Amino acid sequence: MKFTLLLFAILGTLSCNSSKNMLPDDTDLPMTENPTDTSAQLTYLALGDSYTIGEGVSDVGRYPNQLVALLNTGTEKSWAAPKVIAQTGWTVDELDKGIDRADIEGNTYDLVTLSIGVNNQYRGLPIAIFEEEFENMLLRAISFAAINADHVVVLSIPDWGVTPFAVQSGRDISKIADEIDAYNRVKAELCKRHGVTYIDITTQYRSLGAQADMLAADGLHPSAKMYGLWAEKLFQQVNMIY
């Protein structure tokens, strides 16, 4: 009898101690006011060069950041801040290496934009090499969009030949224009082949790119106002997807 009573006492003590170590019911947990579910936000990867990193403007002035701001105010969807992999001066192969260093292989995004090629043209690199490298980069961008080619948008190369920097450099302006047109034809054809949206920003840039309010302080790169025009074009396209 004494053994039985002792056993019950021990079991009762263990039960009490165990209940202290268990998590309380959800009703006992403090509620977080206005929780933010970041997993519900759509994601955006912006790949490119100085035009994507926004050389000469603040972060909020970049077109990827302006695009996200438009999407978050102009749609019912919630978008996270863009993941930007870009650097001033990058050619296609340098962007490829930059992506490797960013260690994002295997990640996927709801939107991927690609703006690259102007530095290949600026350095006078063979367009045949650009064609091969750009196609590989385009396929890589599609893979980051979870193989949804319609979630990838490519921007044409703006004609920097219209800028004060180009004029003062003494370069052949018409030659720059012809080369950029050739590069853009390659980009447009490869986008068509792989089902990717291609947006022409070159035509508009040629008419506005020399205006003082459309230029950064260096007289070469676009201002936040010009990037805003690109963001609006992208917004119209992305809004049709989402």
C-alpha positions in Angstrom: 0.0 0.0 0.0 2.8 2.4 0.9 4.6 1.5 -2.3 1.4 2.3 -4.3 1.0 5.7 -2.7 4.6 6.5 -3.2 4.4 5.6 -6.9 1.3 7.8 -7.4 3.2 10.7 -5.6 6.2 10.3 -7.9 4.0 10.2 -11.1 2.1 13.2 -9.9 5.3 15.2 -9.4 6.7 14.2 -12.9 3.4 15.3 -14.5 3.6 18.7 -12.8 7.2 19.2 -13.8 6.5 18.1 -17.4 3.6 20.5 -17.8 5.9 23.4 -16.8 8.3 22.5 -19.7 5.6 22.3 -22.3 4.8 25.2 -24.6 1.5 26.8 -23.6 -1.6 26.7 -25.9 -1.7 29.3 -28.6 -4.3 31.2 -26.6 -1.6 31.8 -23.9 0.9 33.2 -26.4 1.1 36.9 -26.8 -0.2 38.1 -30.2 2.0 40.1 -32.5 0.3 43.2 -33.6 0.1 43.6 -37.4 2.5 40.8 -38.2 4.4 41.0 -41.5 4.3 37.8 -43.6 7.4 38.3 -45.8 6.8 34.9 -47.3 3.7 36.3 -49.0 5.7 39.0 -50.8 6.6 38.6 -54.4 10.3 38.7 -55.3 12.3 40.5 -57.9 15.9 40.0 -59.2 17.4 42.8 -61.3 20.5 41.9 -63.3 22.7 44.4 -65.2 25.3 47.1 -65.2 25.5 50.8 -64.3 22.0 51.4 -65.6 20.6 48.8 -63.2 22.7 49.8 -60.2 21.8 53.4 -60.9 25.2 55.1 -61.2 24.9 58.6 -60.0 21.5 58.3 -58.3 20.3 57.2 -54.8 19.0 53.7 -54.2 15.4 54.9 -54.4 16.1 56.5 -57.8 17.2 53.2 -59.4 14.6 51.8 -61.8 14.3 48.5 -59.9 13.4 50.3 -56.7 11.1 52.7 -58.5 9.4 49.7 -60.1 8.8 48.0 -56.8 7.4 51.3 -55.4 4.9 51.4 -58.3 3.9 47.8 -57.9 3.3 48.2 -54.2 1.1 51.3 -54.7 -0.5 50.4 -58.0 -1.4 46.8 -57.5 -2.9 44.6 -54.7 0.3 42.5 -54.6 3.1 43.0 -52.1 6.6 43.1 -53.4 9.8 42.8 -51.5 12.8 45.1 -52.1 14.6 44.1 -55.3 17.7 41.9 -55.2 20.1 43.8 -57.4 23.2 42.2 -59.0 24.8 44.8 -61.1 27.9 47.0 -61.3 29.1 49.9 -63.3 31.2 48.8 -66.3 30.1 45.2 -66.4 30.0 43.3 -69.6 27.9 40.2 -70.0 30.6 37.8 -68.9 31.4 40.0 -65.9 27.7 39.9 -64.9 27.8 36.1 -65.2 30.8 36.0 -62.8 29.0 38.5 -60.5 26.0 36.2 -60.2 28.3 33.3 -59.3 29.8 35.4 -56.5 26.4 36.4 -55.2 25.7 32.7 -54.5 22.0 32.7 -55.5 22.1 29.5 -57.6 19.0 27.5 -57.0 16.9 30.6 -55.9 13.9 31.6 -57.9 12.1 34.9 -58.2 8.7 36.1 -59.4 10.3 38.6 -61.7 13.7 38.9 -63.3 14.8 41.9 -65.4 18.0 42.0 -67.5 19.8 45.1 -68.8 23.2 44.4 -70.2 25.4 44.9 -73.2 26.3 48.6 -73.4 29.8 47.9 -72.1 30.4 45.2 -74.7 29.6 47.8 -77.3 31.6 50.5 -75.5 34.7 48.3 -75.4 34.3 47.4 -79.1 33.9 43.6 -78.3 32.8 41.4 -81.2 29.0 41.2 -81.5 29.2 37.5 -82.3 30.7 36.9 -78.8 28.0 39.1 -77.3 25.3 37.0 -79.1 26.6 33.8 -77.6 27.1 35.3 -74.1 23.8 37.1 -74.0 21.8 34.0 -75.0 23.5 32.1 -72.1 22.7 34.9 -69.8 19.1 35.0 -71.0 18.7 31.3 -70.3 20.2 31.9 -66.8 17.7 34.6 -66.2 14.9 32.3 -67.2 16.1 29.7 -64.7 16.0 32.3 -61.9 12.4 32.9 -62.9 11.6 29.2 -62.3 11.7 28.5 -66.0 8.8 31.0 -66.6 10.1 32.9 -69.6 7.1 35.3 -69.4 8.4 36.4 -66.0 11.6 37.7 -67.5 11.8 41.2 -69.0 14.8 42.5 -71.0 15.5 46.2 -71.5 17.1 47.4 -74.7 20.5 49.3 -74.6 20.0 53.0 -74.4 22.0 55.1 -76.9 24.6 56.8 -74.8 25.8 58.6 -77.9 23.2 61.3 -77.4 24.7 62.4 -74.0 27.0 65.3 -73.4 29.7 62.8 -72.3 29.7 61.2 -75.7 29.7 64.5 -77.6 32.7 65.8 -75.6 34.6 62.5 -76.0 35.0 63.1 -79.7 33.6 59.7 -80.6 31.7 59.0 -83.8 28.1 59.4 -82.6 26.5 57.8 -85.7 28.8 54.8 -85.2 27.7 54.4 -81.6 24.1 54.5 -82.8 24.6 51.9 -85.5 26.4 49.5 -83.1 23.8 49.9 -80.4 21.1 49.2 -83.0 23.0 46.0 -84.0 23.3 44.9 -80.4 19.6 45.5 -79.8 18.6 43.5 -82.8 20.5 40.6 -81.3 18.8 41.0 -78.0 15.3 41.4 -79.5 15.7 38.3 -81.7 17.0 36.1 -78.8 14.1 37.3 -76.6 11.6 36.4 -79.3 13.3 33.0 -79.7 13.0 32.2 -76.0 9.6 33.8 -75.3 11.0 36.7 -73.2 9.5 40.2 -73.2 11.7 42.8 -74.8 11.1 46.5 -74.0 12.5 49.2 -76.2 13.7 52.1 -74.2 16.2 53.2 -76.8 13.8 55.2 -79.0 12.6 57.3 -76.1 16.2 57.7 -74.8 17.3 59.2 -78.1 14.7 61.9 -77.8 15.2 62.7 -74.1 18.6 61.5 -73.0 20.4 64.7 -73.7 18.1 66.9 -71.6 19.7 68.2 -68.4 16.9 66.8 -66.1 17.3 63.4 -67.6 21.0 63.2 -66.8 23.0 62.4 -63.7 25.8 64.7 -62.7 28.4 62.9 -64.9 26.6 63.8 -68.1 26.5 60.2 -69.1 24.2 58.1 -66.9 20.4 58.7 -66.6 18.8 60.7 -63.7 16.2 59.3 -61.4 13.6 61.0 -63.6 14.7 59.0 -66.7 14.8 55.8 -64.6 11.2 56.6 -63.6 10.2 56.4 -67.3 11.8 53.0 -67.6 10.0 51.9 -64.4 6.7 52.9 -65.8 7.3 50.8 -68.9 8.2 47.9 -66.8 5.2 48.4 -64.5 2.8 48.2 -67.5 4.3 44.9 -68.5 4.6 43.4 -65.0 1.0 44.5 -64.2 -0.2 42.3 -67.1 1.6 39.3 -65.5 0.4 39.8 -62.0 
